[in-house]
Amino acid sequence: MAEKQVDRTREYVRIESVTKRFGDFVAVDQVSLSIYKGEIFCLLGGSGCGKTTLLRMLAGFEMPTSGRILIDGQDMASIPPYERPVNMMFQSYALFPHMTVERNVAFGLEQEGLPKAETAQRVAEMLDIVQLGAFAHRKPHQLSGGQRQRVALARALVKRPKLLLLDEPLGALDKKLREQTQFELINLQEKLGVTFIVVTHDQEEAMTLATRIGVMNKGQIVQVGTPTDIYEFPSSRFVADFIGSVNLFEGRLVDDEPDHVRIRCGELEAPVFVSHGISAAPDAEVCVAIRPEKILMSRTPPASGENRAQGVVIEIAYMGDVSVYLVRLDGGRVVRVTAPNVERHAEDRIVWDERVHLAWHPSSPVVLTN
């Protein structure tokens, strides 16, 4: 998403050294995190990394083994789930099949004993916001997947929580509908001003939705940042490899200056010149990460004697907007390169088994020391 400004002085959720153990298994390991009012924060990670356990502790369905959670400045240790200023939307949506859309959305308000007139007004307002007013009297089975997702969202938001927790909210939708719903979710969040915490394993979803992302691995948050930070400036090999596609080369630091470094990688014919310094000891072993879209591919050799390689195209995948090329370098390493399909009929397009030259700008590589 376009990275909107969030007021970093208005901390709404504070997680302090939270650990959760299930017997000998540590599901969440010493996590500390601040989430600000009005932002969409995504917890991103693979299965079993601890992200859903952390979300359930925020909701009050699990209690931390140690550490504490504060919401709006209040310690949640003694606050049961139903008294927290929080609502949670589950991946399965959990709609009541025998109730209409209107009754599903009203259910939580009715349980709280709100007057019928106020309940009806709030439900009608919420259904209009999620553009389901015309479907109020339908049953869930009469709706599409995207419409059911919006009913679940309306039911969660009609209670006016200050914090909404979403566990894989778009996982049940097909790709095109998921992309459309992501933008609807952003617009709805901006309209209502509710703080969202979203758990997802889908990198594109996190990059689209989030003002900031917390990448989780083995129960720990390994990096927090904006989508741009996470993608362009990964803090570790794990983050670089987990987010998007990347080419990783092991190497050794041979020239370390304040404004640049040179790295010798055994799998590349020429040194890698990087136009920024790093904090590493001379002759240190490092890893160079280069994104596929930042590699230029040509039939002619580049002018520079650095940041270059050559090889043969062994695979091509046409993806519509881009083509993905797999190039086997002379040393045997296979490198991934992507190129936009700007022209509909490109007669000079590179094909299988062609010999090509690869090059990249000195600002493109990221040097990782861990």
C-alpha positions in Angstrom: 0.0 0.0 0.0 1.0 3.6 -0.3 2.7 4.0 3.1 0.4 6.4 5.0 1.6 8.4 8.0 0.8 7.0 11.4 1.1 9.1 14.6 4.0 7.4 16.3 3.3 9.3 19.6 0.0 7.4 20.0 1.1 3.9 21.1 -2.1 1.8 21.4 -0.8 -1.8 21.9 2.4 -2.6 23.8 3.8 -6.1 24.1 6.6 -6.4 26.6 8.8 -9.5 26.6 5.9 -11.9 26.0 6.7 -15.6 26.1 4.1 -18.4 25.6 5.0 -22.0 26.3 3.0 -25.1 25.7 4.8 -27.7 27.8 8.4 -27.7 26.6 7.4 -26.0 23.3 8.1 -22.2 23.1 5.4 -20.8 20.7 6.2 -17.1 21.3 9.7 -16.2 22.6 10.4 -12.9 24.3 8.4 -10.7 21.9 8.4 -7.0 22.4 6.4 -4.7 20.1 4.6 -1.4 19.9 1.6 -0.9 17.6 0.2 2.6 17.0 -3.3 3.9 16.9 -4.9 3.8 13.5 -2.4 1.6 11.8 -2.7 -1.7 10.0 0.0 -3.9 11.4 0.6 -7.3 9.8 2.2 -10.2 11.6 3.8 -12.2 8.7 5.3 -15.6 8.9 5.1 -19.3 7.9 3.1 -21.9 9.7 4.1 -22.6 13.3 6.0 -19.3 13.7 3.8 -18.1 16.6 1.8 -15.4 14.9 -1.6 -16.8 15.7 -0.7 -17.6 19.3 0.4 -13.9 19.7 -2.9 -12.8 18.2 -4.9 -15.1 20.6 -3.0 -13.6 23.6 -4.0 -10.1 22.5 -7.6 -11.4 22.3 -7.4 -13.0 25.7 -7.9 -16.6 24.5 -4.4 -17.5 25.7 -2.5 -16.0 28.6 1.3 -15.3 28.4 3.6 -17.5 30.3 5.6 -14.4 31.1 5.7 -10.7 30.0 2.7 -8.5 29.7 0.3 -6.9 27.1 -1.1 -3.4 27.4 -3.9 -2.1 25.3 -4.6 1.7 25.5 -2.3 1.8 28.5 -4.1 -0.9 30.5 -2.5 -4.2 31.5 -4.6 -7.0 30.1 -3.5 -9.6 32.6 -6.7 -9.6 34.6 -9.1 -8.6 31.8 -11.2 -11.4 30.3 -11.7 -11.5 26.5 -15.3 -10.2 26.6 -14.2 -7.0 28.5 -11.3 -6.1 26.2 -11.7 -3.3 23.7 -11.0 -5.9 21.0 -12.9 -8.0 18.5 -11.5 -10.8 16.4 -12.4 -12.0 12.9 -11.6 -15.6 12.3 -10.4 -17.2 9.0 -13.5 -19.4 8.8 -15.8 -16.4 9.3 -18.0 -18.6 11.6 -21.3 -17.1 10.3 -24.5 -18.6 11.6 -26.0 -20.4 8.6 -29.6 -20.2 9.8 -29.5 -16.5 10.3 -29.8 -13.7 7.8 -27.0 -11.3 7.1 -28.7 -8.7 9.2 -29.2 -11.1 12.2 -25.5 -12.3 11.9 -24.3 -8.7 12.2 -26.7 -7.9 15.0 -25.9 -10.9 17.1 -23.1 -9.4 19.2 -25.1 -6.3 20.0 -28.2 -8.4 20.9 -26.0 -10.4 23.3 -25.0 -7.1 25.0 -28.6 -6.2 25.4 -28.6 -3.0 23.3 -32.1 -1.6 22.6 -33.6 -2.9 19.4 -33.8 0.5 17.8 -30.1 1.2 18.4 -29.1 -2.2 17.2 -31.1 -1.9 14.0 -29.6 1.6 13.3 -26.0 0.4 13.9 -26.5 -2.8 11.8 -28.0 -0.8 8.9 -25.1 1.7 9.0 -22.5 -1.0 9.1 -24.1 -2.9 6.2 -24.1 0.3 4.1 -20.4 0.8 4.9 -19.5 -2.7 3.7 -22.0 -2.3 0.7 -24.3 -5.1 1.8 -27.4 -3.2 2.6 -29.3 -4.9 -0.3 -28.3 -8.3 1.0 -29.6 -7.9 4.6 -32.2 -10.6 4.4 -30.1 -13.2 2.6 -28.6 -16.3 4.3 -24.8 -16.9 4.2 -25.1 -19.7 1.6 -26.8 -17.2 -0.8 -23.7 -15.0 -0.8 -20.3 -15.1 -2.6 -17.1 -15.7 -0.7 -16.2 -12.0 -0.8 -19.7 -11.1 0.5 -19.4 -13.6 3.4 -16.1 -12.1 4.3 -17.7 -8.6 4.5 -20.5 -9.9 6.7 -17.9 -11.3 9.1 -16.1 -8.0 9.0 -19.3 -6.0 9.6 -20.2 -8.3 12.6 -16.7 -7.6 14.1 -16.8 -3.9 13.5 -20.5 -3.2 14.5 -19.4 -3.5 18.2 -17.1 -0.6 17.6 -13.9 -2.1 18.9 -10.8 0.0 19.2 -8.7 -2.9 18.0 -9.7 -5.5 15.4 -7.7 -8.7 15.2 -7.9 -10.5 11.8 -6.6 -14.1 11.5 -5.9 -14.9 7.8 -8.9 -12.8 6.9 -8.7 -13.3 3.1 -7.3 -16.9 3.0 -10.6 -18.4 1.7 -10.9 -16.1 -1.3 -9.5 -16.6 -4.8 -6.6 -14.5 -6.0 -8.5 -11.9 -7.9 -11.2 -11.4 -5.2 -8.5 -11.4 -2.5 -6.7 -8.5 -4.3 -9.9 -6.5 -4.7 -10.9 -7.1 -1.0 -7.5 -6.0 0.2 -8.2 -2.5 -1.1 -11.7 -2.5 0.3 -10.3 -3.4 3.7 -7.8 -0.5 3.6 -10.5 2.0 2.7 -12.8 0.6 5.4 -10.0 0.9 8.0 -9.2 4.4 7.0 -12.9 5.4 7.2 -13.5 3.9 10.6 -10.0 4.7 12.2 -9.9 1.3 13.9 -6.5 -0.2 14.6 -6.0 -3.5 12.7 -3.6 -6.3 13.5 -3.6 -8.8 10.7 -2.1 -12.3 10.8 -1.1 -13.7 7.4 1.4 -16.0 5.7 0.7 -14.2 2.4 3.6 -11.8 1.6 1.7 -9.9 -1.1 -1.3 -9.5 1.3 1.0 -8.1 4.0 2.8 -5.8 1.6 -0.6 -4.4 0.3 -2.4 -4.0 3.6 0.3 -3.0 6.1 1.5 0.3 7.3 4.2 -1.8 9.1 5.0 -5.5 9.0 6.4 -7.7 11.8 8.2 -10.8 10.3 8.1 -13.8 12.6 10.3 -16.9 12.7 10.4 -19.5 15.4 8.4 -17.5 17.9 10.4 -14.3 17.5 9.9 -11.1 15.6 13.0 -10.9 13.5 12.3 -7.5 11.8 9.7 -4.7 12.0 9.3 -2.1 9.3 7.3 -0.6 6.5 6.7 -2.8 3.4 9.5 -0.9 1.7 11.9 -1.4 4.6 11.2 -5.1 4.7 11.6 -5.7 1.0 14.4 -3.3 0.1 16.4 -3.4 3.4 16.0 -6.9 4.9 17.9 -7.3 8.2 18.9 -11.0 7.7 19.2 -13.8 5.2 15.9 -15.2 6.5 14.0 -12.0 5.9 15.6 -11.5 2.4 14.8 -15.1 1.4 11.3 -15.1 3.0 10.0 -11.9 1.4 9.6 -12.2 -2.4 12.2 -13.7 -4.6 15.9 -13.1 -4.2 19.3 -14.3 -5.3 21.7 -14.9 -2.4 25.5 -15.2 -2.9 28.0 -16.1 -0.2 31.1 -13.9 -0.3 34.0 -12.3 1.5 34.5 -8.6 2.2 37.7 -7.5 0.3 37.3 -3.7 0.4 35.5 -1.8 3.2 35.1 2.0 3.0 32.6 4.3 4.6 30.7 4.9 1.4 31.2 1.5 -0.4 32.3 -2.1 -0.1 33.6 -4.7 -2.5 32.8 -8.4 -2.1 34.3 -11.4 -3.8 31.7 -14.1 -4.4 32.9 -17.5 -5.6 29.9 -18.0 -7.8 30.3 -14.7 -9.7 33.1 -13.8 -12.2 33.5 -10.3 -11.0 33.5 -8.5 -7.6 30.3 -7.1 -6.3 30.6 -3.3 -5.7 28.0 -1.9 -3.3 27.5 1.9 -3.0 27.0 2.0 0.7 29.1 0.9 3.7 28.4 -1.8 6.2 29.4 -2.7 9.8 31.7 -5.8 9.4 35.2 -6.8 10.1 37.8 -6.9 7.3 37.7 -10.2 5.4 34.3 -11.0 7.0 32.1 -13.6 5.4 28.9 -12.0 4.2 25.9 -12.7 2.0 24.9 -10.6 -1.0 21.1 -10.4 -1.8 20.0 -9.2 -5.2 16.3 -9.1 -6.2 15.5 -10.5 -9.6 13.9 -7.4 -10.9 17.1 -5.4 -10.2 19.2 -7.5 -12.6 19.5 -6.2 -16.1 19.8 -8.9 -18.8 21.4 -8.2 -22.3 23.0 -9.9 -25.2 25.9 -7.4 -25.0 28.4 -7.2 -22.1 28.2 -4.3 -19.7 30.8 -1.6 -19.7 31.7 -2.0 -16.0 34.2 -4.7 -14.8 32.2 -5.2 -11.6 28.6 -6.2 -10.8 28.4 -8.5 -13.8 27.9 -12.2 -14.7 27.2 -14.2 -17.8 25.4 -17.5 -18.5 22.8 -19.3 -20.5 19.0 -19.0 -20.3 17.6 -22.4 -19.3 14.0 -21.6 -18.4 11.5 -18.9 -19.2 8.1 -18.4 -17.6 5.7 -15.9 -19.1 3.6 -14.4 -16.3 1.7 -11.7 -18.3 3.0 -8.6 -16.7 6.6 -10.0 -16.3 8.7 -12.8 -17.6 10.8 -14.9 -15.3 14.2 -16.1 -16.6 16.4 -18.7 -15.0 20.0 -18.2 -16.1 22.7 -20.8 -15.4 26.0 -18.9 -14.8 29.3 -20.2 -16.1 30.1 -21.5 -12.6 26.9 -23.5 -12.5 24.8 -21.3 -10.2 21.2 -20.7 -11.4 20.1 -17.0 -11.1 16.5 -15.7 -11.3 15.9 -12.6 -13.4 12.5 -10.9 -14.0 11.8 -8.4 -16.8 8.6 -6.4 -17.5 6.7 -7.3 -20.7 6.4 -3.7 -21.8 5.8 -4.4 -25.5 3.0 -6.8 -26.7 5.0 -8.0 -29.7 8.7 -8.0 -28.8 10.5 -9.6 -31.7 13.9 -9.3 -30.1 12.9 -11.0 -26.9 15.5 -13.3 -25.3 14.7 -16.9 -25.8 15.8 -20.3 -24.4 19.5 -21.4 -24.7 20.7 -17.8 -25.5 23.9 -16.6 -23.9 23.2 -13.5 -21.9 25.1 -10.9 -19.8 23.8 -9.8 -16.4 24.5 -6.6 -14.6 23.1 -4.6 -11.7 23.5 -1.1 -10.2 25.8 -0.6 -7.2 22.8 0.5 -5.1 20.8 -2.7 -5.8 22.6 -5.4 -3.7 22.0 -5.7 0.1 24.9 -7.0 2.1 23.8 -9.2 5.0 26.1 -10.2 7.9 23.6 -12.6 9.6 
